Amino acid sequence: MIPDKAPKDDVFHGAEEIRSGAHVPTFEKYKEMYMQSVQDPDKFWGDMAKEFFWKTKHNGRFLDYNFDVTKGDIFIKCMEGASTNVCYNVLDRNVHDRKLGDKVAFFWEGNEPGDELTVTYRELLNSVCRFANVLKSQGVKKGDRVAIYMPMVVELVVAMLACARIGAVHSIVFAGFSAESLCERIVDSQCSLLITADGFYRGDKLINLKLLADEAVQKCRDKGFSLETCIVLKHLSKEAPETSLSSPPAKRPCPDLQETETGRVRKTHPVPQVPWNPKVDKCWHTLMCEVSDECEPEWCASEDPLFILYTSGSTGKPKGVLHTISGYMIYTAATFKLVFDHRPDDIYWCTADIGWITGHSYITYGPLANGATSVLFEGLPTYPDVSRMWQIVDKYHVSKFYTAPTAIRLLMKYGSEPVHKYKRDSLKVLGTVGEPINPEAWQWYFTVVGDSRCPIVDTFWQTETGGHVMTPLPAATPMKPGSATFPFFGVVPAILNESGEELEGTSEGYLVFKQPWPGVMRTVYGNHGRFESTYFKKFPGYYVTGDGCRRDEDGYYWITGRIDDMLNVSGHLLSTAEVESALVGHEAVAEAAVVGRPHPVKGESLYCFVTLCDGVIFNRTLEAQLKKQVREKIGAIATPDFIQDAPALPKTRSGKIMRRVLRKIASGERDLGDISTLADSSVVEQLFQNRCCSAV
């Protein structure tokens, strides 16, 4: 599976200095560790687990599992019998045992240059304990679900760790999602409380988060679910004091707050009006002044739930991916440490949003478990100008930088000059996440941003996997632009054909995994049957990723993209069925089909075909209404790039839409392959003609 030796030709290496003191310094060392991890996982992961605090020890096998639906229920269990607390391990352990209390946990960089906060591990622990007591004062207890709908502020980390401290299960909803999406997730997981903020700015654009949250709460009521409490962080409001976790307690009017002349982001932007319902809404700042900064952690069983995070499903209904405590903690800590070759003096920056799994694993849990110092960024890579990211790199002396190919392609458009305005000489390792990176963007990232000296860790993983599963290691793996290279420790990939047969050597097919690793998801919340049917029924005995993959002559793995009805837009997975459902929800639309069209920046764009009801005429007004409908139902991330009038859709004689043909039409490719099964082939030419008129 892993070649005896990595190839010497047609590969790239980082600077030689990266090998000095590296956790995995050579490809030979990687191979040695990898073989132990798959042949003796109990020993390999057991050694990793020794770094953490356990209230009680586990008994039996480190990992127990069944991946074969023909042999019974699917299950994965890690460290049964053990008990611990994730919050204790990422904060108390660092403050008290490792003496890192005064070390910076986060440099917070706001939307506006100059808006900044510095938060140490001790200050973060105090705030988390305080907010954990707030949650308990509102009746939240172990096992309760808590919805979090917040911008990229330190309080988002505080809220999620406070949940973990008392054994509550956080369900974070990306702040770019709509009220309908928030409502759907609250109802599905039966959340007992919502935490949100008044609003935030993304560049010059105001996102009035409280209005969206209120709309979601009302939608919940309309569906028969009553959410009684909403805790609101006043991030923009003038009456809100500045939350400065790094200020000495003596300077604060209450232990967690400090007045300043200007707020975090309100100095150049208008402040939104915040609707307030005293029966439901509670002020974050007021509640924090009323509680102690001491809170004993709730000791939880190893397989107790830690969080639910919703990801798009091919049926259109988002799946509540459930991760549990011990395995996720160990795996995110290990992947962060080894994939980024973390050193104690590193300054690490992951540009993702915590609303996605990347932010959960590689802004919060993985870095904090290692006692790392991170940059937490609220803004945009192009605001107020296109050199913002490199300005931040120099400002904080960032050494490990992790971003999405979408951001790289976006910044490539502006050339090297905005990058070269800044030194970037602190950078040591670059990373990519969210989608396969095209070789051209990889080369630009390597040569322009990293000055041809920083290795690139092109990481492949999913919400479901919890952490990296295919990735280079900075010092050990010779890099091929666009390849995810080899599996991480404990991960055993295979490539299957349509019949479920394993392919050897150079091949292409379905990417699957043969055994679990500690951080893999345990179920779909409230629907274990969906978990089994989505990931394990197609090929019994394997976890099915839903991605295609090829393996080259050197044994390197290349992710080729989604096989199911999913789109990867700007690194975010979207369900075509979910978008189609939103379009058909409009009274003018009889039928809709959504496909991906290649996009130079986003990777894929949404190209929608709509068949209108009799008598309805397609025009710009209707197009705008349909885009608005999708935004409101799902969120701005799902806004269609193209909507094409389709008097009819290409279907087989059995009535199945031929999406393969629609993808060709969307891309303007005339070579359609075999279309003999189409019920009416004349539809295709009509769609090509409409495309020329509507898709510019």
C-alpha positions as CSV (number, residue, x, y, z in Angstrom):
1,M,0.0,0.0,0.0
2,I,2.8,2.4,0.9
3,P,5.8,2.3,-1.4
4,D,9.1,1.1,-0.1
5,K,10.7,4.4,-1.0
6,A,9.2,7.7,-2.0
7,P,10.1,8.8,-5.6
8,K,13.0,11.2,-6.1
9,D,11.8,12.6,-9.4
10,D,9.0,15.0,-10.2
11,V,8.5,15.9,-6.6
12,F,9.0,18.9,-4.4
13,H,10.7,19.3,-1.0
14,G,10.6,22.1,1.6
15,A,13.8,23.7,2.9
16,E,16.2,21.3,4.5
17,E,15.9,23.1,7.9
18,I,12.3,21.8,8.3
19,R,13.8,18.3,9.0
20,S,15.8,19.5,12.0
21,G,13.8,18.4,15.1
22,A,10.7,17.3,13.0
23,H,8.3,14.9,14.7
24,V,8.5,12.7,11.6
25,P,11.8,13.6,9.9
26,T,12.0,11.1,7.0
27,F,9.8,9.0,4.8
28,E,11.4,5.9,6.4
29,K,10.3,7.1,9.8
30,Y,6.8,7.7,8.4
31,K,6.6,4.2,7.1
32,E,7.8,2.7,10.4
33,M,5.2,4.7,12.4
34,Y,2.5,4.0,9.8
35,M,3.0,0.2,9.9
36,Q,2.8,0.2,13.7
37,S,-0.4,2.3,13.6
38,V,-2.3,-0.1,11.4
39,Q,-0.8,-3.4,12.7
40,D,-0.9,-2.5,16.4
41,P,-3.4,0.4,16.8
42,D,-3.9,-0.3,20.5
43,K,-0.2,0.4,21.2
44,F,0.1,3.3,18.7
45,W,-3.0,5.3,19.9
46,G,-2.5,4.1,23.5
47,D,0.9,5.9,23.6
48,M,-0.8,9.1,22.2
49,A,-3.5,8.8,24.9
50,K,-0.9,9.0,27.7
51,E,-0.4,12.7,27.0
52,F,-3.9,13.4,28.4
53,F,-5.6,13.3,31.7
54,W,-8.1,10.4,32.4
55,K,-10.3,10.3,35.4
56,T,-10.7,6.6,34.9
57,K,-8.7,4.3,32.6
58,H,-10.1,2.3,29.7
59,N,-10.4,-1.5,29.7
60,G,-10.2,-3.9,26.8
61,R,-9.3,-2.9,23.2
62,F,-8.4,0.6,22.4
63,L,-10.6,0.5,19.3
64,D,-13.5,-1.8,18.8
65,Y,-15.7,-1.7,15.7
66,N,-17.8,-3.3,13.0
67,F,-17.7,-1.9,9.4
68,D,-19.7,-4.7,7.8
69,V,-23.5,-4.2,7.7
70,T,-24.0,-7.9,6.9
71,K,-22.5,-8.8,10.3
72,G,-24.7,-6.5,12.4
73,D,-25.0,-2.9,13.5
74,I,-22.2,-0.6,12.5
75,F,-20.3,0.7,15.6
76,I,-17.0,2.3,16.5
77,K,-15.9,2.5,20.2
78,C,-12.7,4.0,21.5
79,M,-11.3,3.5,25.0
80,E,-14.4,2.0,26.6
81,G,-14.5,2.5,30.3
82,A,-12.4,5.6,30.3
83,S,-13.7,9.0,31.5
84,T,-12.3,12.4,30.9
85,N,-13.2,16.0,30.0
86,V,-12.1,17.6,26.8
87,C,-12.2,21.2,28.2
88,Y,-10.0,20.1,31.1
89,N,-7.5,18.6,28.8
90,V,-7.2,21.6,26.4
91,L,-7.3,24.3,29.2
92,D,-6.7,23.2,32.8
93,R,-4.0,20.7,31.8
94,N,-2.2,23.5,29.9
95,V,-2.6,26.0,32.7
96,H,-1.9,23.9,35.7
97,D,0.1,20.9,34.6
98,R,2.1,22.3,31.7
99,K,2.5,25.8,33.2
100,L,1.3,27.5,30.1
101,G,-1.2,29.9,31.8
102,D,0.6,33.1,30.5
103,K,1.1,31.7,27.0
104,V,-1.1,33.3,24.3
105,A,-3.9,31.0,23.2
106,F,-5.4,33.4,20.6
107,F,-4.4,36.6,18.9
108,W,-7.9,37.8,17.7
109,E,-7.7,39.9,14.6
110,G,-11.0,41.7,13.8
111,N,-12.6,42.6,10.5
112,E,-11.0,46.1,10.7
113,P,-7.2,46.4,10.9
114,G,-6.4,47.6,14.4
115,D,-9.2,45.7,16.1
116,E,-7.4,43.1,18.1
117,L,-7.3,41.1,21.3
118,T,-4.8,38.9,23.0
119,V,-6.1,36.0,25.1
120,T,-3.9,33.8,27.3
121,Y,-4.7,30.2,28.3
122,R,-5.4,31.3,31.9
123,E,-7.8,34.1,30.7
124,L,-9.5,31.6,28.3
125,L,-9.9,29.1,31.2
126,N,-11.5,31.7,33.5
127,S,-13.9,32.9,30.8
128,V,-14.9,29.3,29.9
129,C,-15.6,28.4,33.5
130,R,-17.6,31.6,33.9
131,F,-19.7,30.8,30.8
132,A,-20.1,27.2,31.9
133,N,-21.7,28.5,35.0
134,V,-23.9,30.8,32.9
135,L,-25.1,27.8,31.0
136,K,-25.8,25.9,34.2
137,S,-27.7,28.9,35.5
138,Q,-30.0,28.6,32.5
139,G,-30.7,25.0,33.2
140,V,-28.3,23.4,30.7
141,K,-27.1,20.0,31.9
142,K,-25.0,17.1,30.6
143,G,-26.3,15.7,27.4
144,D,-28.4,18.8,26.4
145,R,-27.8,20.2,23.0
146,V,-26.9,23.9,22.6
147,A,-27.0,25.7,19.3
148,I,-24.3,28.3,18.6
149,Y,-24.7,30.9,15.8
150,M,-21.8,33.3,16.1
151,P,-19.2,35.2,14.2
152,M,-15.5,34.5,14.5
153,V,-14.9,36.0,17.9
154,V,-13.2,34.6,21.0
155,E,-16.6,34.1,22.7
156,L,-17.4,31.4,20.1
157,V,-14.5,29.4,21.4
158,V,-15.6,30.2,25.0
159,A,-19.1,29.0,24.3
160,M,-18.1,25.7,22.7
161,L,-15.6,24.8,25.4
162,A,-18.1,25.8,28.1
163,C,-20.5,23.2,26.6
164,A,-17.7,20.6,26.7
165,R,-16.9,21.5,30.3
166,I,-20.4,20.6,31.6
167,G,-21.0,17.7,29.2
168,A,-23.4,19.6,27.0
169,V,-23.3,18.9,23.2
170,H,-22.7,21.9,21.0
171,S,-24.2,22.3,17.6
172,I,-22.5,25.2,15.8
173,V,-24.2,26.6,12.8
174,F,-22.1,28.6,10.4
175,A,-23.0,32.3,10.7
176,G,-23.4,32.5,6.9
177,F,-26.4,30.1,6.9
178,S,-30.0,31.3,6.7
179,A,-32.6,31.5,9.4
180,E,-34.3,28.4,7.8
181,S,-31.1,26.4,8.0
182,L,-30.5,27.4,11.6
183,C,-34.1,26.5,12.5
184,E,-33.8,23.1,10.8
185,R,-30.7,22.3,12.8
186,I,-32.2,23.5,16.1
187,V,-35.3,21.4,15.6
188,D,-33.4,18.3,14.4
189,S,-31.2,18.1,17.5
190,Q,-33.8,19.5,19.9
191,C,-31.5,22.3,21.2
192,S,-32.4,23.7,24.6
193,L,-30.7,27.0,24.1
194,L,-29.3,29.3,21.4
195,I,-26.2,31.5,21.7
196,T,-25.8,34.2,19.1
197,A,-24.5,37.8,18.6
198,D,-26.1,41.1,17.6
199,G,-24.1,41.1,14.3
200,F,-20.8,41.3,12.6
201,Y,-19.1,42.8,9.5
202,R,-17.6,40.8,6.7
203,G,-15.7,43.5,4.9
204,D,-18.1,46.3,4.4
205,K,-21.2,44.1,4.6
206,L,-23.2,44.0,7.8
207,I,-24.6,40.6,8.8
208,N,-27.5,41.3,11.2
209,L,-27.2,38.0,13.0
210,K,-29.8,38.7,15.8
211,L,-32.5,39.3,13.2
212,L,-31.7,36.0,11.6
213,A,-31.7,34.3,14.9
214,D,-35.1,35.8,15.9
215,E,-36.5,34.6,12.6
216,A,-35.2,31.1,13.2
217,V,-36.7,31.0,16.7
218,Q,-40.1,32.0,15.2
219,K,-39.7,29.3,12.5
220,C,-39.0,26.8,15.3
221,R,-42.3,27.8,17.0
222,D,-44.1,27.5,13.7
223,K,-42.9,23.9,13.6
224,G,-44.1,23.2,17.1
225,F,-40.7,23.5,18.8
226,S,-40.3,26.2,21.5
227,L,-36.8,27.5,22.3
228,E,-37.1,29.5,25.5
229,T,-33.6,31.1,25.9
230,C,-31.3,33.0,23.5
231,I,-28.0,34.4,24.9
232,V,-26.9,37.4,22.9
233,L,-23.3,38.7,22.7
234,K,-23.3,42.4,22.0
235,H,-20.4,42.4,19.6
236,L,-21.3,45.6,17.7
237,S,-23.8,47.4,19.9
238,K,-22.8,50.7,21.4
239,E,-24.0,49.8,24.8
240,A,-21.8,46.7,24.9
241,P,-18.6,47.0,26.8
242,E,-15.5,45.7,25.1
243,T,-14.8,42.1,26.0
244,S,-11.1,42.2,26.7
245,L,-10.1,38.8,28.1
246,S,-6.5,39.9,28.4
247,S,-7.1,42.9,30.7
248,P,-6.1,42.7,34.4
249,P,-9.2,42.0,36.5
250,A,-8.7,45.2,38.5
251,K,-9.4,47.3,35.4
252,R,-12.7,45.7,34.6
253,P,-16.1,46.9,35.7
254,C,-16.9,43.2,36.1
255,P,-14.4,40.3,35.9
256,D,-14.8,39.6,32.2
257,L,-15.4,43.0,30.6
258,Q,-13.5,46.3,30.1
259,E,-14.8,49.6,28.8
260,T,-12.9,51.2,25.9
261,E,-13.3,54.3,23.9
262,T,-14.2,52.4,20.8
263,G,-15.7,49.0,20.4
264,R,-14.2,46.2,18.4
265,V,-15.6,47.0,15.0
266,R,-18.0,49.9,15.4
267,K,-15.4,52.6,14.8
268,T,-16.0,52.9,11.1
269,H,-19.3,51.1,10.5
270,P,-22.9,51.8,11.5
271,V,-24.2,49.7,14.4
272,P,-27.4,47.6,13.8
273,Q,-30.6,48.0,15.8
274,V,-30.9,45.0,18.0
275,P,-34.4,43.7,18.5
276,W,-34.9,42.4,22.1
277,N,-37.5,40.1,23.6
278,P,-36.9,40.1,27.4
279,K,-38.8,36.8,27.7
280,V,-36.3,35.0,25.6
281,D,-33.2,37.2,25.1
282,K,-30.4,37.3,27.8
283,C,-27.3,39.5,27.6
284,W,-24.0,37.6,27.5
285,H,-22.2,40.4,29.3
286,T,-24.7,40.7,32.1
287,L,-24.8,37.0,32.7
288,M,-21.0,36.8,32.8
289,C,-20.9,39.4,35.6
290,E,-23.2,37.3,37.8
291,V,-21.2,34.0,38.0
292,S,-18.0,32.6,39.5
293,D,-14.9,31.9,37.4
294,E,-14.6,28.4,39.0
295,C,-16.4,25.5,37.6
296,E,-15.6,21.8,38.1
297,P,-15.6,19.8,34.9
298,E,-18.1,17.1,34.3
299,W,-16.3,13.8,33.9
300,C,-17.7,12.1,30.8
301,A,-17.5,8.6,29.4
302,S,-15.2,8.1,26.5
303,E,-18.0,7.6,24.0
304,D,-20.3,10.4,25.3
305,P,-21.1,12.9,22.5
306,L,-19.0,16.0,22.2
307,F,-20.7,17.9,19.4
308,I,-23.0,17.6,16.4
309,L,-22.1,19.4,13.2
310,Y,-24.4,19.3,10.2
311,T,-23.2,18.6,6.7
312,S,-25.1,18.5,3.5
313,G,-26.7,15.2,2.5
314,S,-27.4,13.8,-0.9
315,T,-31.1,13.5,0.0
316,G,-31.3,17.3,0.7
317,K,-31.7,17.0,4.4
318,P,-28.5,17.9,6.3
319,K,-26.9,15.1,8.4
320,G,-26.1,15.7,12.0
321,V,-22.6,14.2,12.2
322,L,-21.9,13.1,15.8
323,H,-18.4,13.1,17.3
324,T,-17.6,11.7,20.7
325,I,-15.1,12.7,23.3
326,S,-11.9,10.6,23.7
327,G,-11.3,9.5,20.1
328,Y,-11.9,12.9,18.6
329,M,-9.7,14.7,21.2
330,I,-6.8,12.3,20.6
331,Y,-7.1,12.3,16.8
332,T,-7.3,16.1,16.4
333,A,-4.4,16.5,18.8
334,A,-2.3,14.0,16.9
335,T,-3.1,15.2,13.4
336,F,-2.4,18.9,14.4
337,K,0.9,18.0,16.0
338,L,2.2,15.8,13.2
339,V,0.7,17.3,10.0
340,F,1.8,20.8,10.9
341,D,4.9,19.6,12.7
342,H,3.9,21.8,15.6
343,R,6.6,23.3,17.8
344,P,6.1,25.2,21.1
345,D,7.2,28.5,19.6
346,D,5.0,28.3,16.5
347,I,2.3,30.9,15.7
348,Y,-0.4,29.0,13.8
349,W,-3.2,30.5,11.7
350,C,-6.1,28.5,10.2
351,T,-8.3,30.9,8.1
352,A,-11.4,28.7,8.3
353,D,-14.6,29.5,10.1
354,I,-15.3,27.6,13.3
355,G,-18.8,27.0,11.8
356,W,-17.2,24.3,9.7
357,I,-15.3,21.1,10.8
358,T,-11.9,22.7,10.0
359,G,-12.5,25.3,12.6
360,H,-13.7,22.8,15.2
361,S,-10.6,20.5,14.7
362,Y,-7.9,23.0,13.7
363,I,-8.8,26.2,15.4
364,T,-10.2,25.0,18.6
365,Y,-9.6,21.4,19.7
366,G,-6.4,20.4,17.9
367,P,-4.3,23.5,18.6
368,L,-5.5,24.0,22.2
369,A,-4.8,20.3,23.0
370,N,-1.2,21.0,22.0
371,G,-0.9,24.3,23.9
372,A,-0.5,26.2,20.6
373,T,-0.8,29.9,20.0
374,S,-3.2,30.7,17.1
375,V,-4.5,33.6,15.1
376,L,-8.3,33.9,15.1
377,F,-9.4,36.0,12.2
378,E,-12.9,37.6,11.8
379,G,-12.4,39.3,8.4
380,L,-11.9,38.6,4.7
381,P,-8.7,37.9,2.7
382,T,-9.4,40.9,0.4
383,Y,-10.5,43.5,3.0
384,P,-9.5,46.3,3.2
385,D,-7.1,45.2,0.5
386,V,-5.8,42.1,-1.2
387,S,-2.6,42.0,0.9
388,R,-4.5,41.6,4.3
389,M,-3.5,38.0,4.8
390,W,0.2,38.6,4.4
391,Q,0.0,41.7,6.5
392,I,-1.4,39.5,9.3
393,V,1.3,36.9,8.7
394,D,4.0,39.5,9.3
395,K,2.2,41.2,12.2
396,Y,2.0,38.0,14.3
397,H,5.1,36.2,12.7
398,V,2.9,33.3,11.6
399,S,4.9,30.1,11.1
400,K,2.2,27.6,10.1
401,F,-0.5,28.8,7.7
402,Y,-3.6,26.8,6.7
403,T,-6.1,28.0,4.2
404,A,-8.4,26.9,1.3
405,P,-7.6,26.6,-2.4
406,T,-10.4,29.0,-3.0
407,A,-8.6,31.7,-1.2
408,I,-5.4,30.9,-3.0
409,R,-7.0,31.1,-6.4
410,L,-8.7,34.3,-5.4
411,L,-5.5,36.0,-4.4
412,M,-3.6,34.6,-7.5
413,K,-5.7,36.9,-9.7
414,Y,-3.9,39.9,-8.1
415,G,-0.5,38.6,-8.9
416,S,2.6,38.4,-6.7
417,E,3.0,42.1,-5.9
418,P,0.5,42.2,-2.9
419,V,2.3,39.2,-1.5
420,H,5.8,40.6,-1.9
421,K,4.8,43.7,0.0
422,Y,5.4,41.7,3.1
423,K,8.4,39.5,4.2
424,R,6.6,36.3,5.2
425,D,10.0,35.0,6.4
426,S,8.4,33.5,9.5
427,L,6.4,31.0,7.4
428,K,7.6,27.4,7.7
429,V,4.7,25.1,6.7
430,L,1.7,25.9,4.4
431,G,-1.5,23.9,4.3
432,T,-4.6,23.6,2.2
433,V,-8.0,22.2,3.1
434,G,-11.6,21.9,1.7
435,E,-11.0,20.6,-1.8
436,P,-8.2,19.2,-4.0
437,I,-5.9,22.0,-5.0
438,N,-5.2,22.4,-8.7
439,P,-1.5,22.2,-9.6
440,E,-1.3,25.8,-10.9
441,A,-2.6,27.1,-7.5
442,W,-0.3,24.8,-5.7
443,Q,2.7,26.1,-7.6
444,W,1.8,29.7,-7.0
445,Y,1.3,29.0,-3.3
446,F,4.6,27.2,-3.1
447,T,6.8,29.6,-5.1
448,V,5.1,33.0,-4.4
449,V,3.8,32.7,-0.9
450,G,6.3,30.2,0.5
451,D,9.3,31.3,-1.5
452,S,9.9,27.7,-2.7
453,R,11.0,26.7,0.8
454,C,7.8,25.9,2.7
455,P,6.3,22.4,2.3
456,I,2.6,22.3,1.5
457,V,0.4,19.8,3.4
458,D,-2.5,19.3,1.1
459,T,-4.9,17.7,3.5
460,F,-7.9,15.5,2.5
461,W,-10.6,14.8,5.1
462,Q,-14.3,15.3,5.8
463,T,-16.7,16.5,8.6
464,E,-17.2,12.8,9.1
465,T,-13.6,11.8,9.6
466,G,-12.9,14.4,12.4
467,G,-9.4,15.1,11.2
468,H,-6.9,14.6,8.4
469,V,-7.0,11.1,6.8
470,M,-4.8,11.7,3.7
471,T,-1.9,14.2,3.9
472,P,1.8,14.8,3.4
473,L,3.9,15.3,6.5
474,P,6.1,18.4,6.2
475,A,9.6,16.9,6.6
476,A,8.8,13.3,5.5
477,T,6.8,13.4,2.4
478,P,8.0,14.4,-1.1
479,M,5.2,16.5,-2.5
480,K,3.4,16.2,-5.8
481,P,1.3,19.3,-6.7
482,G,-2.4,18.4,-6.3
483,S,-1.9,15.1,-4.6
484,A,-3.0,14.3,-1.0
485,T,0.0,11.8,-1.1
486,F,-0.4,9.1,1.6
487,P,-2.7,8.1,4.5
488,F,-2.3,9.5,8.0
489,F,-1.5,7.0,10.8
490,G,-4.1,4.4,11.5
491,V,-6.0,5.1,8.2
492,V,-6.1,2.3,5.7
493,P,-7.4,3.4,2.3
494,A,-8.5,1.3,-0.7
495,I,-9.8,2.0,-4.2
496,L,-12.8,0.0,-5.3
497,N,-14.4,-0.5,-8.7
498,E,-18.2,-0.4,-9.2
499,S,-18.4,-4.1,-8.2
500,G,-16.7,-3.5,-4.9
501,E,-13.5,-5.2,-5.8
502,E,-10.2,-3.7,-4.5
503,L,-7.9,-2.3,-7.2
504,E,-4.2,-2.6,-6.9
505,G,-1.4,-0.5,-8.3
506,T,-2.2,2.3,-10.7
507,S,-6.0,2.6,-10.6
508,E,-9.0,4.9,-10.2
509,G,-12.4,4.3,-8.5
510,Y,-14.2,4.8,-5.2
511,L,-12.1,5.9,-2.2
512,V,-13.0,3.8,0.9
513,F,-11.4,3.1,4.3
514,K,-11.0,-0.4,5.7
515,Q,-10.8,0.3,9.4
516,P,-11.6,3.1,11.8
517,W,-9.3,5.7,13.4
518,P,-10.1,7.3,16.8
519,G,-11.7,10.5,15.4
520,V,-14.2,9.1,12.9
521,M,-17.9,10.0,13.4
522,R,-20.0,7.6,15.4
523,T,-23.5,8.1,13.9
524,V,-25.9,10.6,12.3
525,Y,-27.7,12.2,15.3
526,G,-31.1,10.6,15.8
527,N,-30.8,8.4,12.7
528,H,-28.3,5.5,12.9
529,G,-30.0,3.9,9.9
530,R,-29.0,6.9,7.7
531,F,-25.5,6.6,9.0
532,E,-25.3,3.0,8.0
533,S,-27.0,3.5,4.6
534,T,-24.9,6.6,3.7
535,Y,-21.4,5.3,4.6
536,F,-21.5,1.5,4.8
537,K,-24.2,-0.2,2.7
538,K,-22.8,0.4,-0.8
539,F,-19.7,-1.6,-0.1
540,P,-20.1,-3.7,3.1
541,G,-16.9,-3.8,5.2
542,Y,-15.7,-0.4,4.1
543,Y,-16.4,3.2,5.1
544,V,-17.4,4.9,1.8
545,T,-16.2,8.5,1.5
546,G,-18.3,9.5,-1.5
547,D,-15.2,10.7,-3.2
548,G,-13.4,9.3,-6.3
549,C,-9.7,8.7,-6.1
550,R,-6.8,7.6,-8.3
551,R,-3.5,6.1,-7.3
552,D,-0.5,6.8,-9.5
553,E,2.5,4.6,-10.4
554,D,4.4,5.9,-7.3
555,G,1.5,5.0,-4.9
556,Y,0.4,8.6,-4.4
557,Y,-3.3,9.2,-3.9
558,W,-5.2,11.9,-5.9
559,I,-8.7,12.9,-4.9
560,T,-10.8,13.4,-8.0
561,G,-14.0,14.8,-6.5
562,R,-17.5,13.8,-5.3
563,I,-19.1,10.8,-6.9
564,D,-22.6,11.4,-5.3
565,D,-24.9,14.4,-5.9
566,M,-22.8,16.9,-4.0
567,L,-21.0,20.0,-5.0
568,N,-17.8,21.5,-3.6
569,V,-18.2,25.3,-3.7
570,S,-15.4,27.3,-2.2
571,G,-14.4,24.3,-0.2
572,H,-17.9,23.9,1.3
573,L,-20.0,20.8,0.5
574,L,-23.5,21.5,-0.8
575,S,-26.3,19.1,-1.6
576,T,-27.8,19.5,-5.1
577,A,-31.0,18.0,-3.7
578,E,-31.1,20.7,-1.1
579,V,-30.7,23.5,-3.6
580,E,-33.3,21.9,-6.0
581,S,-35.7,21.6,-3.1
582,A,-35.3,25.4,-2.4
583,L,-35.9,26.2,-6.1
584,V,-39.0,24.0,-6.4
585,G,-40.4,25.7,-3.3
586,H,-41.1,28.7,-5.5
587,E,-44.6,28.7,-6.9
588,A,-43.3,29.4,-10.5
589,V,-41.0,26.3,-10.6
590,A,-42.3,22.9,-11.6
591,E,-39.0,21.1,-11.6
592,A,-35.3,21.9,-11.0
593,A,-31.9,20.2,-11.6
594,V,-28.6,21.6,-10.2
595,V,-25.1,20.7,-11.3
596,G,-21.7,22.0,-10.9
597,R,-19.9,24.2,-13.5
598,P,-16.1,24.7,-13.2
599,H,-15.2,28.1,-11.6
600,P,-11.7,29.6,-11.7
601,V,-11.9,30.7,-8.0
602,K,-14.6,28.7,-6.3
603,G,-13.7,25.4,-7.9
604,E,-17.3,24.7,-8.7
605,S,-20.2,27.1,-9.2
606,L,-23.9,26.3,-9.0
607,Y,-25.6,26.0,-12.4
608,C,-29.4,25.5,-12.1
609,F,-31.9,24.4,-14.7
610,V,-35.5,25.3,-13.9
611,T,-38.7,24.1,-15.7
612,L,-41.4,26.6,-15.1
613,C,-45.1,26.1,-14.5
614,D,-47.4,26.6,-17.5
615,G,-47.9,30.3,-18.3
616,V,-44.9,31.5,-16.3
617,I,-42.3,33.5,-18.3
618,F,-38.6,33.4,-17.3
619,N,-37.1,36.8,-16.8
620,R,-34.6,38.7,-14.7
621,T,-37.1,39.4,-12.0
622,L,-37.9,35.7,-11.5
623,E,-34.2,34.9,-11.6
624,A,-33.6,37.3,-8.8
625,Q,-36.5,35.9,-6.8
626,L,-35.2,32.3,-7.2
627,K,-31.7,33.3,-6.1
628,K,-33.2,35.1,-3.1
629,Q,-35.3,32.0,-2.3
630,V,-32.1,29.8,-2.2
631,R,-30.3,32.3,0.0
632,E,-33.1,32.4,2.5
633,K,-33.6,28.7,2.6
634,I,-29.9,27.7,2.8
635,G,-27.6,30.7,3.0
636,A,-25.5,33.0,0.8
637,I,-22.9,30.2,0.2
638,A,-25.6,28.4,-1.9
639,T,-26.6,31.3,-4.1
640,P,-26.8,30.0,-7.7
641,D,-24.3,31.5,-10.1
642,F,-26.5,30.6,-13.1
643,I,-30.2,29.9,-13.5
644,Q,-31.2,28.7,-16.9
645,D,-34.8,28.3,-18.3
646,A,-35.3,24.7,-19.2
647,P,-38.6,24.0,-20.9
648,A,-37.7,20.3,-20.4
649,L,-34.9,18.3,-18.8
650,P,-33.0,15.5,-20.4
651,K,-34.4,12.3,-19.0
652,T,-34.1,8.5,-19.6
653,R,-37.2,6.6,-20.6
654,S,-37.6,5.6,-16.9
655,G,-37.8,9.3,-16.0
656,K,-34.3,9.8,-14.5
657,I,-32.7,13.1,-15.1
658,M,-29.3,12.7,-16.9
659,R,-27.2,15.0,-14.8
660,R,-24.1,13.9,-16.7
661,V,-25.6,15.6,-19.8
662,L,-26.6,18.7,-17.8
663,R,-23.0,19.1,-16.5
664,K,-21.8,19.0,-20.2
665,I,-24.4,21.7,-21.2
666,A,-23.5,23.9,-18.2
667,S,-19.8,23.7,-19.2
668,G,-20.5,24.2,-22.9
669,E,-19.1,20.8,-23.9
670,R,-20.7,19.3,-27.0
671,D,-19.1,15.9,-26.6
672,L,-22.0,14.3,-24.7
673,G,-21.0,10.6,-25.0
674,D,-23.8,8.0,-25.2
675,I,-27.2,9.6,-25.1
676,S,-29.1,6.7,-26.6
677,T,-31.2,6.2,-23.4
678,L,-32.7,9.7,-23.6
679,A,-36.4,9.7,-24.0
680,D,-36.2,12.9,-26.1
681,S,-32.8,13.9,-27.4
682,S,-34.2,17.2,-28.9
683,V,-34.3,18.6,-25.4
684,V,-30.5,18.8,-25.4
685,E,-30.2,21.1,-28.3
686,Q,-32.8,23.4,-26.9
687,L,-30.9,23.6,-23.6
688,F,-27.7,24.4,-25.5
689,Q,-29.5,27.3,-27.3
690,N,-30.9,28.6,-24.0
691,R,-27.5,28.4,-22.4
692,C,-26.0,30.7,-25.0
693,C,-28.6,33.3,-24.1
694,S,-28.7,33.1,-20.3
695,A,-25.3,32.0,-19.1
696,V,-22.7,34.6,-19.5
